């Protein structure tokens, strides 16, 4: 009996340790509060790309000093609330959660960009972070602007550090061939179809994550079995076409090819979809959430004269994709 109690006690302790490592995600409320002293990083963090690496390194250094790590961002891009511009994003809010969790951040605060927050003066914003988050260190990029009419900048953060009792850490931008690595730069490359360059700037493979839904069920009968996803409307997409991809399903990964587009050969009005054929996979995964990583473009989407002609082209696409996988040496 004592041995059983010891075993149960160790199991509970292991579970508690795992729970402590899980990032806490605060959203849909301005009523956030953290008791522990923190290091806070501010920004839009669209893409969480290589340009953010120096910010995250600085944050992790402070974690070694005993501070809890906090990423503070907004639930929508501020310019959407201010000017009404929609704007497309590299990462949806749900995808950001996964990326920050992977980085080992303790807290992600996705603050609603309410009219009250929008009109908040820079000093009031800083005071809020100090009081609600017990902020002892603040990390931000040199181009970060905040507060009503964007009146707060890095100089303001430096100036107020001593007054409010936090250490300001202002980080320079990482560059690629003389240009700042930014979300704008990556969106440009992605829109041009330069997937491999976009991946280099991101520091990981551009991906679309979402639930597997039912398609028109043509793949399993006349073509090749596929999984279907519908991208979020705010997600920026590369040009319609066929890509070499990798599908992450739980802790397993599968090579594949993905058609991104509207399937013009099949006729009718088709919404924009992500249709992926997985190599060496069989199974029903409807309703599961999968991540499709884009590795290399094969061709642009086109309309074929017949289903048979499309089927022949798909076989060629599969052969090219498999050849790519055979020759790749360091797919991380």
N, C-alpha and C positions, 0 to 999 in steps of 0.2 A: 504493500500500500504506500509506504513512504516514497518508493521509487516512482510510482505512478504520479504522485503529487509533484515530485521534482520535475518529471517530464512535462506535466501540464503547466507548471510554473515557467519552465524554459520556453515552451511553445507560446505562452502569452507574452513573455518578454520579447521574443523574436518578432511577434506580430506588432507589438508596440514600437519596436525599433523601426520596422518597415513603415508604419504609419507616420513616424516622425520625419521620414525621408520624403514623404509625399508632399508635393507643393500645395499650398493652400491657395485657392482661387476665389477671389472676392469680386463680385460683379453685381450690376443692377442696383447698386445702392451707394450713396455717399456717406453712409453710416459705417465706415470702416474704422478699425482700431487695432493696434498691435501694442502689447504691453512691453515686449522686449526692446532693447536698443537696436536700431536698424541702420543699414546703409541702403539708401534709396537711389535707384537709377531712373531718370525721367526720359521719356521719348515716345515717338510713334511706333518705333520698332516694326515697321512693315518689312517683312521678309526675314528679320533677324539674321542679317547677312554678315559678310566678313567685315564690313564697315562698323559693325557693332562689337567686334571681337575685343577691341581695346577697352570698350566700356565694361564688358562682362569680365575681362581679366582684372580690371580695377575693382569691380564689385567683389570678386572672389578673394582678392587680397584682403579686403576688409572683413570677409567672413572668417578668415584665419585669426582676426583680432577679436573674435567673439560676437560680431554683429550679425543679426539676421538679415538676409538679403531680400530686398523688395524691388520689384519692377513695377513702376507706376505708369500706366498708359490710359488712354481713353477708349470707350467702347465704339466710337465712330471717329473718323478723321475730323478734327476741329473745323476744317474748311467746309465740310458738308453742312454743319450747323450754321456757320457764319455766312457762307455765300450760296448754299444750296447745291453746290457741285457734288455730284455723286462720287466720282473718282474710283478707279479700280485698284485693288490691292494684291500684293504678292501672296500674302497669307491671310486667311480668314481668322476671325477671333478664335475659333475652335482649333485651328492649326497652330496658332501662336501658343496656346496652352501646352500642346504637345512638345513644341520646341523648347519652351522655357523649362518645362519639367525635366526634359533631357539634360538641360544645362545645370540642373541642380539648384534652381532658385527656390527660396523658401516660401515667398509670397508673390503672387501676381495679382495686382489690383487693376481691374478694368473699370475705371471710374466713368459713370454716365456723364456725358458732356451736356449738362443741363444749362438752362439760361443763367442760373445763379453762378455756376462754375465759369461759364463763358464771360460773365461780367466781373469776376473776381479780380481785384488788383493784385499785382505780382507779390507784394509784401504779405497780403492776406493769404495767398496761396502757400507761400513758404511757412507762414505761421501755422497753417492747417497741417502741413506735413510734420512739423516739429511736434505739435500737440497730439495729433492722432497716431503718428507712427513712431514717436520717440526717435526721430531722425538724428543721428550723430554724424553721419557722413552723407554727402550728396554727390552723385556722379552724373555728369551730363556732357553731351558733346558741345563743341564751341559754337555750333550753329543753332542750338536749342533756344526757342523763344516761347514765352508763356505769359499768362495773365491777360487782362483786358487789352484788346488792340495790340497784343504781342509786345507789350511794353517791357516785359522782363527778358533779360538776356544773361549770358555767362558773366558779364561784368557785375550785374546786379546780384547774381548768386555768390560771387566772390566777396562783394561788399557786405552782404548780410550774414555771412558765415559766423563772424565773431559775435555779432549782436544776438543771434539766435542759438548759438552754441553748437553749430555743426561744422564739419570740415568739408569745404567744397573741393571737389576733384573735377577739373575741366579737361576733357580728353580731345586731342586733335583727331581729325579724320584720317582713316587709312586711305591710301591712294593706289590707283592702278594706272600706270603709265601717265602720271601727271594729273589724273582726274580723280576726284573724290569718289570712293565707292559708296553709292547711295541707292535708295530704292528707285529713284528716277532713272539712274543709269541702267539698273537691272531691268526695269520695265521696258526701256527702249530696246535693249538687246533681245528680250523675250518677244516683243512685238515684231521684231524683224526675223524671228525664227532662229536666232543664234542661241540655241539651247545650251550648247557646250560652254559658250562664253558666259551666259547667265549663270550656269551651274558653278563656274569658276568663281564668279563674283559672290554668289550666295555662300559658297563654302560647303554646299550639299546639293543634292539633286532637286530641282524644281519638282513639286509634286501636287497632285490633286487628291484630296482625301474625302471620302464620302461613302454613303451606304450603297450597297449593291441592290439595284432595282430591276424589275422586270422590263425587258425590252420588247421588241416585236416578235421575238422567238423565231427569227429566221436563221440565226446563227447555228442553232442546234439541228436544223433540218437540212437546209440547202448549202450552207457555207461552213463556218467553223464555230465551235462553241465559244461564247464570249461572256464576260461579265459587263454589266452596264452601270454607269453612274451619271448623275446630273450635276454639273459643277454649280457652285453657288453663284448667284448673279453678280456679286461684287468681285469675284475672282478674275484677275487678268489672265488671259489665255494666250498661248502661242498661236501662230497661224494654223488654220484647219489643215490637217494632214495626218500622215501615218508616222509613228515614232517607235523606236526601240525603247522599251520600258522595263521596269522591274516592279513587281507587285509585292507589297509587304502585307501579309495576312497573319496577324498575331506575331509569333516569333519565327515565322518562316517566310522565305522570299522565293519568288518564281520569276523567271524571265518571260518576256512576252512582247507582243506588238499591240499598239493602241491606235485606234482611229479616233481623232478628235474632230468633230464636225457634225454635219447634218445628213450624212449618208444619201447624197443626191441620186445615186443609182437606184435606190429602192423606191423612189417616187413618193409623192405625198408631202405633207408638211411635217418635217421632223424637227424637234427641238434640238438645240446643241447638246451633244452627248459625248461621253467618254466610253468607248467600247473597246475592251481589251481581251485578246486571246492569250491565255496563259500556256506556256510550254510545260509538258509533263505534269499536268494537274487534272484531276477529276474530282468532282464533288459539287454539292449544292451549297452555295454561300449567300443565297438571297437574304437580305436583311443585315448581313455582316458589314462592318465598316472596314474598308481597305484603303491602303495608300498606294497610288500609282506614281512612280518616279519616272520622269522623262530623261532619257539618256542621250538619244541621238535622233535627229530627223532622218526619215527615209525618203519621203516624197510628199507633195501637197495633195490634198483631197481633190478627187476628180470624178466626173460622171462617166461611167462606162456604158457601152451600148447594150450589154446584157449581163445577167447575173453570172453566166458562165465565164464571161470575160473578166468580171470582177473576181471570181473565184481563182482564176489563173494568176491574176496579179497578186492576190493575197498570198498564194503559195510562194511566189517570188519574194514578197515582203518577209515572209517567215524565214525563208532560206537566208536572206541577207541579215536578218536579225540574229539568227542562230550563229552565223559566221562571225558577227560582231562579238557575241558572247564567247565564242571559242578563242578569239584573239585578244580579248581584254585580259589584263593581268592584275589590275588593282582596283576592283570595284568595291568601294567602301560602303 
